[in-house]
């Protein structure tokens, strides 16, 4: 049995995916592994590029754009490794990062998942982990993000301090998340009601419900260039975010759902008025 499966779900992100695979193969982890790319119906030649340029990479062609959660689940169900690394195509894995993640996960016997430091393209760390989401927590995350973009020295020092220490957290980003397969399967894999966004937070909470832990570690760093394929989809991406946010609150934070609905309607961001959208009570059981 292979020790590690690296799963990359891609949709119309050929350039990022090609760079990601080149990087993975040039700085291959020592951990025994396989790389699986799930293509979600790309029309930019990405699957053909993978097949021709990277014959050692296993390619799974989904039946259209099934979303991030369902795409990852396709690969997870068709593999049998001890560990699974969810990895975005718009990432650049730093040397030894994957081996270090594996080492930290194995050193934490109660941990089901561990996430690395994510750096932006300028080398600055992102706050790619956090507490249980709530309206107040989301406001704080957005405010902190805005202050970070203003390049305030005090905020930069705070983020570097926060991302410089290993600790247990409620969730880590699905852009790079290493998991034990046994825990992942007990949690029911990723919830496919989330087409894009929020599925990583939901998964971490499902792992916690199994009395397992989620950790963030600065022992490994991965560059995250952020959402090229999402940026291409424009308004569809924004609506997917709101649909997933509503689904998450309906499932995990129902007491806050009326407040979220009111906020989105007041600000004109409620997606139910758009074709194909649904009320959260219809989406979340």
C-alpha positions as CSV (number, residue, x, y, z in Angstrom):
1,X,0.0,0.0,0.0
2,X,1.3,3.4,-0.9
3,X,2.1,5.6,2.1
4,X,0.8,8.9,0.6
5,X,-1.6,10.0,-2.1
6,X,-1.3,13.6,-3.2
7,X,-4.7,14.7,-4.7
8,X,-5.0,17.8,-6.9
9,X,-8.4,18.8,-8.2
10,X,-8.2,21.1,-11.1
11,X,-10.6,23.1,-13.3
12,X,-9.3,25.3,-16.2
13,X,-6.0,25.9,-14.3
14,X,-3.6,24.5,-16.8
15,X,-0.6,26.9,-16.2
16,X,-0.9,26.6,-12.4
17,X,-1.3,22.8,-12.6
18,X,1.7,22.4,-14.9
19,X,3.9,24.4,-12.6
20,X,2.6,22.6,-9.5
21,X,3.4,19.2,-11.1
22,X,6.8,20.3,-12.3
23,X,7.6,21.4,-8.8
24,X,6.3,18.2,-7.2
25,X,8.4,16.1,-9.5
26,X,11.5,18.2,-9.2
27,X,11.4,18.2,-5.4
28,X,9.7,14.9,-4.8
29,X,9.1,13.9,-1.2
30,X,11.0,10.9,0.1
31,X,7.8,9.5,1.5
32,X,6.5,6.8,-0.8
33,X,3.7,8.5,-2.7
34,X,1.5,8.8,-5.8
35,X,0.1,11.9,-7.4
36,X,-3.5,11.9,-8.6
37,X,-5.0,14.7,-10.6
38,X,-8.8,15.0,-10.9
39,X,-9.8,17.1,-13.8
40,X,-13.2,18.7,-13.4
41,X,-14.1,19.0,-17.1
42,X,-11.4,21.5,-18.1
43,X,-11.6,23.0,-21.6
44,X,-8.1,24.6,-21.5
45,X,-6.2,21.4,-22.5
46,X,-5.1,20.6,-18.9
47,X,-6.0,16.9,-18.9
48,X,-4.2,16.4,-22.3
49,X,-1.2,18.2,-20.8
50,X,-1.1,15.9,-17.8
51,X,-1.4,12.8,-19.9
52,X,1.4,13.8,-22.3
53,X,3.8,15.6,-20.0
54,X,3.4,13.7,-16.8
55,X,2.7,10.0,-17.6
56,X,3.6,9.0,-14.0
57,X,0.7,11.1,-12.7
58,X,-2.6,9.3,-12.4
59,X,-5.3,11.3,-14.2
60,X,-9.0,10.9,-13.3
61,X,-11.5,12.7,-15.6
62,X,-14.6,13.7,-13.7
63,X,-17.9,13.9,-15.6
64,X,-17.9,17.7,-15.8
65,X,-17.2,20.2,-13.1
66,X,-18.4,18.3,-10.0
67,X,-16.8,20.7,-7.5
68,X,-13.9,20.6,-5.1
69,X,-15.3,18.3,-2.5
70,X,-16.7,15.7,-5.0
71,X,-13.5,15.8,-7.0
72,X,-11.3,15.1,-4.0
73,X,-13.7,12.3,-3.0
74,X,-13.3,10.7,-6.4
75,X,-9.6,10.3,-5.9
76,X,-9.9,9.3,-2.2
77,X,-12.3,6.5,-3.1
78,X,-10.1,5.2,-5.9
79,X,-6.9,5.0,-3.8
80,X,-5.9,3.2,-0.7
81,X,-2.9,5.0,0.9
82,X,-2.3,5.5,4.6
83,X,-2.2,9.3,4.2
84,X,-3.9,11.8,1.9
85,X,-2.7,15.3,1.0
86,X,-5.3,17.6,-0.4
87,X,-3.3,20.1,-2.6
88,X,-4.5,23.0,-4.7
89,X,-3.1,23.3,-8.2
90,X,-2.1,26.9,-7.5
91,X,0.5,25.9,-5.0
92,X,4.3,25.6,-5.0
93,X,5.5,23.0,-2.5
94,X,8.8,24.0,-0.8
95,X,11.6,21.5,-0.5
96,X,11.0,18.8,2.2
97,X,7.6,20.4,3.1
98,X,5.6,17.3,2.5
99,X,8.0,15.0,4.4
100,X,7.9,17.5,7.3
101,X,4.1,17.5,7.3
102,X,4.1,13.7,7.3
103,X,6.6,13.8,10.2
104,X,4.5,16.2,12.3
105,X,1.3,14.2,11.7
106,X,3.0,11.0,12.8
107,X,4.4,12.8,15.9
108,X,0.8,13.8,16.9
109,X,-1.0,10.6,17.5
110,X,-4.4,12.3,18.2
111,X,-4.2,14.4,15.1
112,X,-6.3,13.5,12.1
113,X,-5.1,16.4,10.0
114,X,-2.3,19.0,9.8
115,X,-1.8,22.1,7.7
116,X,1.4,24.0,6.8
117,X,2.2,27.7,6.7
118,X,0.8,29.1,3.4
119,X,2.8,31.9,1.9
120,X,1.6,34.3,-0.7
121,X,3.7,35.1,-3.8
122,X,5.6,37.7,-2.0
123,X,6.6,35.3,0.8
124,X,4.3,36.7,3.4
125,X,2.3,34.1,5.5
126,X,-1.4,33.8,5.3
127,X,-3.6,33.1,8.4
128,X,-4.7,29.7,6.9
129,X,-6.3,28.4,10.1
130,X,-8.8,29.6,12.6
131,X,-11.5,29.1,15.3
132,X,-15.0,28.0,14.8
133,X,-16.6,30.3,12.2
134,X,-19.2,32.8,13.4
135,X,-20.4,36.2,12.1
136,X,-18.1,37.9,14.6
137,X,-15.2,35.6,13.7
138,X,-15.7,36.2,10.0
139,X,-15.8,39.9,10.5
140,X,-12.5,39.7,12.4
141,X,-10.9,37.6,9.7
142,X,-11.9,40.1,7.0
143,X,-10.8,43.0,9.1
144,X,-7.4,41.3,9.8
145,X,-7.1,40.6,6.1
146,X,-7.8,44.2,5.2
147,X,-5.3,45.5,7.8
148,X,-2.7,43.0,6.5
149,X,-3.1,44.3,2.9
150,X,-2.4,47.8,4.2
151,X,1.1,46.6,5.2
152,X,0.8,47.9,8.7
153,X,4.0,46.8,10.6
154,X,2.2,45.8,13.8
155,X,-0.3,43.6,11.9
156,X,2.5,41.9,9.9
157,X,4.4,41.1,13.2
158,X,1.2,39.7,14.7
159,X,0.5,37.4,11.7
160,X,4.1,36.2,11.6
161,X,3.9,35.5,15.4
162,X,0.6,33.6,14.9
163,X,2.0,31.5,12.0
164,X,5.3,30.9,13.8
165,X,4.1,28.5,16.4
166,X,2.5,25.0,16.2
167,X,-0.8,24.6,17.9
168,X,-4.1,22.8,17.8
169,X,-6.8,24.7,15.8
170,X,-10.4,24.2,14.7
171,X,-9.6,24.2,11.0
172,X,-6.8,24.5,8.4
173,X,-7.1,25.4,4.8
174,X,-7.9,22.8,2.2
175,X,-5.3,24.3,-0.1
176,X,-2.8,22.1,1.6
177,X,-4.1,19.6,4.2
178,X,-2.6,16.3,5.2
179,X,-4.9,13.7,6.6
180,X,-4.9,10.2,7.9
181,X,-7.2,8.1,5.6
182,X,-8.7,6.2,8.5
183,X,-9.9,9.4,10.1
184,X,-11.0,10.8,6.8
185,X,-13.2,7.8,6.0
186,X,-14.7,7.7,9.5
187,X,-15.7,11.4,9.0
188,X,-17.5,10.5,5.8
189,X,-15.0,12.2,3.4
190,X,-15.7,15.7,2.2
191,X,-19.4,16.9,2.2
192,X,-20.3,17.1,-1.4
193,X,-23.1,19.7,-0.7
194,X,-20.2,22.2,-0.8
195,X,-19.4,22.8,-4.5
196,X,-16.6,25.2,-3.7
197,X,-15.4,26.8,-0.4
198,X,-16.1,25.9,3.2
199,X,-15.7,22.2,2.7
200,X,-12.3,22.2,4.4
201,X,-13.7,23.9,7.5
202,X,-16.7,21.5,7.6
203,X,-14.3,18.5,7.2
204,X,-12.2,19.7,10.1
205,X,-15.3,19.9,12.3
206,X,-16.3,16.5,11.2
207,X,-12.9,15.2,12.3
208,X,-13.3,16.9,15.7
209,X,-16.7,15.2,16.1
210,X,-14.8,11.9,16.0
211,X,-12.7,13.1,18.9
212,X,-9.7,13.7,16.7
213,X,-7.5,16.8,16.4
214,X,-6.5,19.3,13.7
215,X,-3.1,21.0,13.9
216,X,-1.3,23.9,12.3
217,X,2.5,23.6,12.0
218,X,5.2,26.1,10.8
219,X,7.5,23.1,10.2
220,X,6.4,23.1,6.5
221,X,5.7,25.9,4.1
222,X,3.9,26.0,0.8
223,X,3.4,28.9,-1.5
224,X,-0.3,29.6,-2.4
225,X,-0.8,31.9,-5.4
226,X,-4.6,31.9,-4.8
227,X,-7.5,31.1,-6.9
228,X,-6.6,31.5,-10.6
229,X,-9.4,29.2,-11.7
230,X,-11.8,30.8,-9.2
231,X,-10.9,34.2,-10.5
232,X,-11.7,33.0,-14.1
233,X,-15.3,32.1,-13.0
234,X,-16.1,35.6,-11.7
235,X,-19.7,35.9,-10.4
236,X,-20.1,32.1,-10.4
237,X,-17.3,31.8,-7.8
238,X,-18.9,34.5,-5.6
239,X,-22.2,32.8,-5.7
240,X,-20.6,29.4,-4.9
241,X,-19.0,31.1,-1.9
242,X,-22.4,32.4,-0.6
243,X,-24.2,29.1,-1.3
244,X,-21.5,27.2,0.6
245,X,-21.5,29.8,3.5
246,X,-25.3,29.4,3.8
247,X,-25.0,25.6,3.7
248,X,-22.3,25.7,6.4
249,X,-24.2,27.9,8.8
250,X,-27.3,25.8,8.2
251,X,-25.4,22.6,9.1
252,X,-22.9,23.8,11.7
253,X,-24.1,27.1,13.1
254,X,-27.9,27.2,12.7
255,X,-28.4,29.7,15.5
256,X,-26.5,32.3,13.4
257,X,-28.3,31.4,10.1
258,X,-31.1,34.0,10.4
259,X,-28.6,36.7,11.1
260,X,-26.6,35.7,8.0
261,X,-29.7,35.6,5.9
262,X,-30.7,39.1,7.1
263,X,-27.2,40.5,6.4
264,X,-27.0,39.0,2.9
265,X,-30.4,40.3,2.0
266,X,-29.8,43.8,3.4
267,X,-26.5,44.0,1.5
268,X,-28.0,42.5,-1.7
269,X,-25.8,39.4,-1.6
270,X,-28.5,36.8,-1.0
271,X,-28.1,34.2,-3.8
272,X,-31.6,32.7,-3.7
273,X,-32.9,35.3,-6.2
274,X,-30.4,34.1,-8.8
275,X,-31.3,31.2,-11.2
276,X,-30.4,27.8,-9.8
277,X,-29.9,28.9,-6.2
278,X,-31.8,27.5,-3.3
279,X,-33.0,28.5,0.1
280,X,-30.7,27.1,2.8
281,X,-33.4,25.0,4.4
282,X,-33.8,23.2,1.0
283,X,-30.0,22.5,0.8
284,X,-29.1,21.5,4.3
285,X,-30.8,18.5,6.0
